[in-house]
Amino acid sequence: MTAARQVELEGHIIDSGMMQACFGIIMDMGGSFEVEEFEIGRHKTAESYARLLVQADDEATLESIIHELHQNGANLSDPKDATLEPAPADQVVPHGFYSTTNHPTEIRVDGEWAPVENIEMDCAVVVENGEDLRAYTKVLNAIEEGDLVVTGETGIRVSPPERPRGREGAFGFMQGGVSSERPSESTIRKVGDAIAETKREGGEVLAVCGPALIHSGARESTARLVREGYVDMLSIGNGFAVHDLERDLYGTSLGMDTESLDHPRKGHKHHIYTISEIIRAGGIEAAVADGVVDSGVMYECVENDVPYVIAGSIRDDGPLPETITDAVEAQNAIREQAHRADLVLMLSTLLHSVAVGNCLPSTTRTVCVDINPATVTQLLDRGSDQAIGMVTDVGTFVPILADHLLDDETDGGGDSSTGD
């Protein structure tokens, strides 16, 4: 017996590749389809519409196909209310719970659509249907007994970001995936324009930085960006903070002079000496207040009230007093930053880039820079397809970016001002 359902595609479904992707999903999973209605947008800003009848040999196969289509932006033509089931215990979700994508999502309850708040991938959706209908994501370890959790696929509408024809504006270039071949300086200037536009619109920029940024000599340029207000939040590991502070206290980063590239005698001990001195001072903020530390990225964060999250790992030395060593607590702190960010710069750190990327909605503009192509492609493969990647040296990228933003601002080049 053949099972069939109607689905709809709306938006820039041709230019974005959505329609082609959906056709491929149906055929690859053993189904078939008929295009019952197709309206093509005939100018640059016009949207298209398609209604498909999707068929499969049995209901189970059809449900699997519909699930995959749904993740790619196809929605059922005859939406019903979502199925809600109470969580049976703390941290336990009902069988068949809906696992979110990072795309904007809506839930239908009593005929009313509610946007899902704080959308991110791999979460459950909890609904509160009191005086005001609310739907929001919860990670599994935050589920409480009795939470009404969305299960199944009905009553859920997903809207992946579209890629219209136009590429105008500061963000027009952010549609191109990974590249190591684009003219580097030209692309970096476009990233700078995107940051400046974000700031002019009152948005917040999150910088996710790895220790290589310090080793490569980009420390001072990063500190300038923090000082001048182009970085609103910092997400790092214990290693980044230690090496930045070591550069201030001993002139080295992991024992190496980043200017002469020499390795001073006993330089390999500088990082552990640094940790000791910061602990002795009572932490980073106390070290800045007491004049123990007077330069660098962490110094500028303290002096300019830029919040930072230092997430620990099992390999950390020390760690520094401000390092969050509880993994769940660190995730929650990162999640809070990610939900506030309007643009994210991921600079030479695989683990932290993926961690932050997992918390970001697909509408957050993201730039990932790393000398290793695997870092950039892994982030995009994980599902952060709103990101663009640049395979280049972060020690080159950040100084050029800072010069473009700060020197152009000084010279009166209007595009790069932070506005009011």
C-alpha positions as CSV (number, residue, x, y, z in Angstrom):
1,M,0.0,0.0,0.0
2,T,1.4,3.4,-1.0
3,A,1.6,6.2,1.6
4,A,1.5,9.8,0.5
5,R,1.7,13.3,2.0
6,Q,1.8,16.8,0.5
7,V,4.7,19.2,1.4
8,E,5.3,22.8,0.5
9,L,8.5,24.7,-0.3
10,E,8.5,28.5,-0.2
11,G,11.1,31.2,-0.6
12,H,14.3,31.3,-2.8
13,I,14.0,27.6,-3.2
14,I,15.8,27.5,-6.6
15,D,18.8,29.8,-5.9
16,S,19.4,28.3,-2.4
17,G,19.4,24.7,-3.7
18,M,16.5,23.8,-1.4
19,M,14.3,22.3,-4.1
20,Q,17.2,20.2,-5.6
21,A,18.1,19.0,-2.2
22,C,14.5,17.9,-1.4
23,F,14.2,16.1,-4.8
24,G,17.4,14.2,-4.0
25,I,16.3,13.3,-0.5
26,I,13.1,11.8,-1.8
27,M,14.7,9.7,-4.5
28,D,17.7,8.6,-2.4
29,M,15.4,7.4,0.4
30,G,13.3,5.2,-2.0
31,G,10.4,7.5,-2.5
32,S,8.9,9.3,-5.4
33,F,7.2,12.6,-6.0
34,E,4.9,14.6,-8.2
35,V,5.1,18.4,-8.5
36,E,1.5,19.5,-8.2
37,E,2.1,23.2,-8.2
38,F,5.1,25.3,-9.1
39,E,5.3,29.1,-9.1
40,I,8.7,30.6,-10.1
41,G,9.9,34.0,-8.8
42,R,10.7,35.9,-11.9
43,H,12.8,38.8,-10.6
44,K,15.7,39.2,-8.1
45,T,13.6,39.5,-4.9
46,A,10.6,37.4,-5.9
47,E,10.1,34.1,-4.1
48,S,9.1,30.8,-5.5
49,Y,6.6,28.2,-4.3
50,A,6.3,24.4,-4.9
51,R,3.8,21.9,-3.7
52,L,4.9,18.2,-3.9
53,L,3.0,15.0,-3.4
54,V,5.6,12.7,-1.7
55,Q,5.0,8.9,-2.0
56,A,6.6,5.8,-0.5
57,D,5.8,2.1,-0.3
58,D,4.9,2.2,3.4
59,E,4.2,4.7,6.1
60,A,7.5,4.1,7.9
61,T,9.5,5.0,4.8
62,L,7.4,8.0,4.2
63,E,7.8,9.3,7.8
64,S,11.6,9.0,7.4
65,I,11.5,11.0,4.1
66,I,9.2,13.6,5.6
67,H,11.6,14.0,8.6
68,E,14.6,14.7,6.3
69,L,12.5,17.0,4.1
70,H,11.4,18.9,7.2
71,Q,15.0,19.4,8.3
72,N,15.7,21.1,4.9
73,G,12.7,23.5,5.1
74,A,9.9,21.5,3.5
75,N,6.7,21.8,5.5
76,L,3.5,19.7,5.4
77,S,0.6,21.3,3.5
78,D,-1.9,20.3,6.1
79,P,-0.3,21.3,9.4
80,K,-1.7,19.8,12.6
81,D,-1.0,20.8,16.2
82,A,2.3,19.5,17.7
83,T,2.2,16.5,19.9
84,L,3.2,17.3,23.5
85,E,4.2,14.8,26.1
86,P,5.3,15.4,29.6
87,A,8.9,14.5,30.6
88,P,8.8,11.4,32.8
89,A,11.7,12.5,35.0
90,D,14.4,15.1,35.3
91,Q,16.8,14.9,32.3
92,V,14.6,12.3,30.6
93,V,12.7,13.1,27.5
94,P,9.7,11.2,26.0
95,H,10.5,8.6,23.3
96,G,10.5,10.2,19.8
97,F,11.1,13.7,21.1
98,Y,11.8,16.3,18.4
99,S,15.5,17.1,18.1
100,T,16.0,20.6,16.9
101,T,18.0,22.0,14.0
102,N,19.7,25.4,14.3
103,H,17.2,27.0,11.9
104,P,14.3,29.3,12.9
105,T,11.5,27.0,14.0
106,E,7.8,27.4,15.0
107,I,5.5,25.1,17.0
108,R,1.8,24.9,16.4
109,V,-0.4,24.6,19.5
110,D,-4.2,25.1,19.5
111,G,-4.0,26.4,15.9
112,E,-1.5,29.1,16.9
113,W,2.2,29.2,15.7
114,A,4.8,30.1,18.4
115,P,8.4,30.8,17.5
116,V,10.9,28.6,19.3
117,E,13.1,30.9,21.5
118,N,16.9,30.4,21.7
119,I,17.0,28.0,18.8
120,E,20.1,25.8,18.6
121,M,20.8,22.3,17.3
122,D,20.3,19.0,19.2
123,C,17.9,20.3,21.8
124,A,14.4,19.4,22.9
125,V,11.5,21.9,22.6
126,V,9.5,22.7,25.7
127,V,6.1,24.3,25.4
128,E,4.3,26.5,28.1
129,N,0.7,27.0,27.2
130,G,-0.6,29.3,29.9
131,E,-1.8,32.8,29.4
132,D,0.8,33.3,26.7
133,L,2.0,30.4,24.5
134,R,5.8,29.9,24.6
135,A,8.1,27.4,23.1
136,Y,11.8,27.3,23.8
137,T,14.8,24.9,23.6
138,K,16.3,23.0,26.5
139,V,19.4,20.8,26.5
140,L,18.7,17.3,27.8
141,N,20.4,17.9,31.1
142,A,18.0,20.8,31.8
143,I,14.8,18.9,31.2
144,E,12.6,18.8,34.3
145,E,9.9,16.2,35.1
146,G,6.6,17.3,33.8
147,D,8.0,19.6,31.0
148,L,5.7,19.5,28.0
149,V,8.1,18.3,25.3
150,V,7.4,18.3,21.5
151,T,7.5,14.8,20.0
152,G,7.2,13.6,16.4
153,E,7.2,15.8,13.3
154,T,3.7,17.3,13.2
155,G,3.0,20.9,14.1
156,I,6.6,22.0,13.5
157,R,7.7,24.5,10.8
158,V,11.4,25.0,10.0
159,S,12.8,27.9,7.9
160,P,16.4,27.5,6.8
161,P,18.2,30.7,5.9
162,E,17.8,31.5,2.2
163,R,20.5,32.6,-0.3
164,P,18.8,35.1,-2.6
165,R,20.4,36.3,-5.8
166,G,21.5,39.6,-4.4
167,R,24.9,40.0,-2.7
168,E,24.7,43.7,-1.9
169,G,25.7,45.2,1.4
170,A,28.4,44.3,3.9
171,F,27.1,40.8,4.4
172,G,26.6,39.9,0.7
173,F,30.0,38.1,0.5
174,M,28.9,35.7,3.4
175,Q,27.4,33.1,1.1
176,G,30.4,31.3,-0.2
177,G,31.4,28.4,2.1
178,V,35.2,27.7,2.4
179,S,37.9,29.3,0.4
180,S,41.7,29.6,0.5
181,E,41.8,31.1,-3.0
182,R,39.9,34.4,-2.6
183,P,42.1,37.5,-2.5
184,S,42.8,37.4,1.3
185,E,43.1,41.1,2.0
186,S,40.0,41.9,0.0
187,T,37.9,39.3,1.9
188,I,39.3,40.5,5.3
189,R,38.2,44.0,4.5
190,K,34.7,42.7,3.8
191,V,34.7,41.0,7.1
192,G,35.7,44.3,8.7
193,D,32.8,46.0,6.9
194,A,30.4,43.3,8.3
195,I,31.7,43.9,11.8
196,A,31.3,47.7,11.4
197,E,27.8,47.3,10.1
198,T,26.9,45.0,13.0
199,K,28.2,47.6,15.5
200,R,26.3,50.4,13.7
201,E,23.1,48.4,14.0
202,G,23.6,47.9,17.8
203,G,24.7,44.3,17.5
204,E,27.2,42.4,19.5
205,V,30.4,40.7,18.2
206,L,31.7,37.5,19.9
207,A,35.3,36.5,19.3
208,V,36.2,32.8,19.8
209,C,40.0,32.6,20.0
210,G,42.6,29.9,20.3
211,P,46.2,30.1,21.6
212,A,47.6,30.2,18.1
213,L,46.4,33.8,17.9
214,I,48.9,34.7,20.7
215,H,51.7,32.6,19.2
216,S,51.3,34.1,15.7
217,G,51.8,37.7,16.9
218,A,48.2,38.8,16.6
219,R,47.8,39.6,20.3
220,E,48.3,43.4,20.1
221,S,45.9,43.7,17.2
222,T,43.2,41.6,19.1
223,A,43.7,43.8,22.1
224,R,43.2,46.9,20.0
225,L,39.9,45.5,18.7
226,V,38.7,44.9,22.3
227,R,39.9,48.3,23.4
228,E,38.1,50.1,20.6
229,G,34.8,48.3,21.1
230,Y,34.8,45.9,18.1
231,V,34.7,42.8,20.4
232,D,31.8,42.7,22.8
233,M,32.4,39.2,24.2
234,L,35.3,36.7,24.3
235,S,35.1,32.9,24.4
236,I,38.4,31.2,25.1
237,G,40.2,28.3,26.8
238,N,42.6,28.4,29.7
239,G,45.5,28.2,27.2
240,F,44.7,31.4,25.4
241,A,44.4,33.4,28.6
242,V,47.6,31.9,30.1
243,H,49.7,32.7,26.9
244,D,48.3,36.2,26.7
245,L,49.2,36.9,30.3
246,E,52.6,35.2,29.9
247,R,53.3,37.6,27.1
248,D,52.7,40.5,29.4
249,L,54.7,39.1,32.4
250,Y,57.6,37.4,30.5
251,G,57.5,38.6,26.9
252,T,56.9,35.0,25.7
253,S,54.1,32.8,24.6
254,L,54.5,29.2,25.6
255,G,58.2,30.0,26.2
256,M,58.8,31.6,22.8
257,D,59.5,35.3,22.1
258,T,56.8,36.0,19.5
259,E,58.8,38.9,18.0
260,S,62.3,37.3,17.8
261,L,61.1,33.7,17.8
262,D,63.8,32.9,20.2
263,H,63.4,30.5,23.1
264,P,64.8,32.1,26.3
265,R,66.5,30.0,28.9
266,K,63.9,28.3,31.1
267,G,61.3,29.9,28.9
268,H,59.3,26.6,28.9
269,K,58.5,27.3,32.6
270,H,57.0,30.7,31.9
271,H,53.4,29.5,31.4
272,I,53.3,27.7,34.7
273,Y,55.0,30.7,36.4
274,T,52.3,32.9,34.9
275,I,49.5,30.7,36.3
276,S,51.2,30.9,39.7
277,E,51.5,34.7,39.7
278,I,47.8,35.1,38.6
279,I,46.7,32.8,41.4
280,R,48.9,34.7,43.8
281,A,47.3,38.0,42.8
282,G,43.8,36.5,43.3
283,G,42.8,36.2,39.6
284,I,43.0,38.1,36.3
285,E,40.9,41.1,37.4
286,A,42.9,41.4,40.6
287,A,46.2,41.2,38.7
288,V,45.0,44.0,36.4
289,A,43.8,46.1,39.4
290,D,47.2,45.6,41.2
291,G,49.3,46.5,38.1
292,V,50.7,43.0,37.9
293,V,49.3,42.8,34.3
294,D,49.1,46.0,32.2
295,S,48.7,44.9,28.6
296,G,47.1,42.3,26.3
297,V,43.7,40.9,25.4
298,M,42.7,39.9,29.0
299,Y,43.9,43.3,30.3
300,E,41.7,45.1,27.8
301,C,38.7,42.9,28.6
302,V,39.0,43.8,32.3
303,E,39.7,47.5,31.6
304,N,36.8,47.8,29.1
305,D,34.2,45.6,30.9
306,V,34.2,43.1,28.0
307,P,32.8,39.8,29.5
308,Y,34.8,36.6,28.8
309,V,34.2,32.9,29.3
310,I,37.2,30.7,29.9
311,A,36.1,27.1,29.4
312,G,38.5,24.5,30.9
313,S,39.6,21.1,29.5
314,I,41.2,18.0,31.0
315,R,44.6,19.1,29.7
316,D,44.8,22.5,31.4
317,D,47.7,23.5,33.6
318,G,46.6,25.3,36.7
319,P,44.1,26.3,35.7
320,L,43.6,30.1,36.1
321,P,41.1,31.0,38.9
322,E,38.5,32.3,36.3
323,T,38.6,29.0,34.3
324,I,35.2,27.2,34.4
325,T,36.2,23.6,35.1
326,D,32.7,22.1,35.2
327,A,31.8,21.1,31.6
328,V,28.1,21.7,31.9
329,E,28.6,25.1,33.6
330,A,31.0,26.0,30.8
331,Q,28.5,25.0,28.1
332,N,25.8,27.1,29.7
333,A,28.1,30.1,29.9
334,I,29.1,29.7,26.2
335,R,25.4,29.2,25.3
336,E,24.5,32.5,27.0
337,Q,27.2,34.3,24.9
338,A,26.1,32.6,21.7
339,H,22.5,33.6,22.1
340,R,23.5,37.2,22.5
341,A,25.9,37.4,19.5
342,D,24.9,38.9,16.2
343,L,28.3,38.1,14.5
344,V,30.9,35.6,15.6
345,L,34.6,35.5,14.7
346,M,36.1,32.1,15.2
347,L,39.9,32.4,15.2
348,S,42.1,29.4,15.1
349,T,40.5,27.0,17.5
350,L,38.8,23.8,16.5
351,L,37.3,22.7,19.8
352,H,35.9,26.1,20.8
353,S,34.6,26.9,17.3
354,V,32.6,23.7,17.2
355,A,31.4,24.2,20.8
356,V,30.2,27.7,20.1
357,G,28.9,26.7,16.6
358,N,26.7,24.1,18.2
359,C,24.9,26.8,20.2
360,L,24.4,29.3,17.4
361,P,21.2,29.7,15.4
362,S,21.7,29.5,11.7
363,T,20.8,33.2,11.4
364,T,23.9,34.3,13.3
365,R,26.6,35.5,10.9
366,T,29.8,33.5,11.5
367,V,33.4,33.8,10.1
368,C,35.8,30.9,10.8
369,V,39.5,31.5,10.2
370,D,42.1,28.8,10.5
371,I,45.3,27.7,8.7
372,N,44.0,24.1,8.8
373,P,41.2,23.5,6.3
374,A,39.9,20.6,8.4
375,T,38.9,23.1,11.2
376,V,36.8,25.1,8.8
377,T,35.2,22.2,7.0
378,Q,34.4,20.4,10.3
379,L,32.5,23.4,11.5
380,L,30.5,23.6,8.4
381,D,29.9,19.9,8.2
382,R,28.7,19.9,11.8
383,G,25.7,22.0,10.6
384,S,26.9,25.6,10.9
385,D,26.1,26.3,7.3
386,Q,25.6,30.0,8.0
387,A,29.4,30.3,8.4
388,I,32.0,31.3,5.9
389,G,35.5,29.9,6.2
390,M,38.9,31.4,5.4
391,V,41.9,29.1,5.3
392,T,44.6,31.5,6.2
393,D,47.1,32.5,8.9
394,V,45.3,34.1,11.8
395,G,48.5,36.1,12.5
396,T,47.9,37.8,9.1
397,F,44.1,38.0,9.3
398,V,43.7,39.8,12.6
399,P,46.3,42.6,12.0
400,I,44.8,43.4,8.6
401,L,41.3,43.3,10.1
402,A,42.3,45.7,12.9
403,D,44.1,48.1,10.5
404,H,41.1,48.2,8.2
405,L,38.7,48.9,11.1
406,L,40.8,51.2,13.2
407,D,43.0,53.0,10.7
408,D,40.2,53.6,8.3
409,E,38.1,55.0,11.2
410,T,41.0,57.4,12.1
411,D,41.2,58.5,8.4
412,G,37.5,59.1,8.3
413,G,36.6,56.1,6.1
414,G,32.9,56.1,7.2
415,D,32.1,52.4,6.6
416,S,34.2,51.3,9.5
417,S,32.9,53.5,12.3
418,T,31.1,52.1,15.3
419,G,28.4,54.8,15.1
420,D,27.0,56.2,18.3
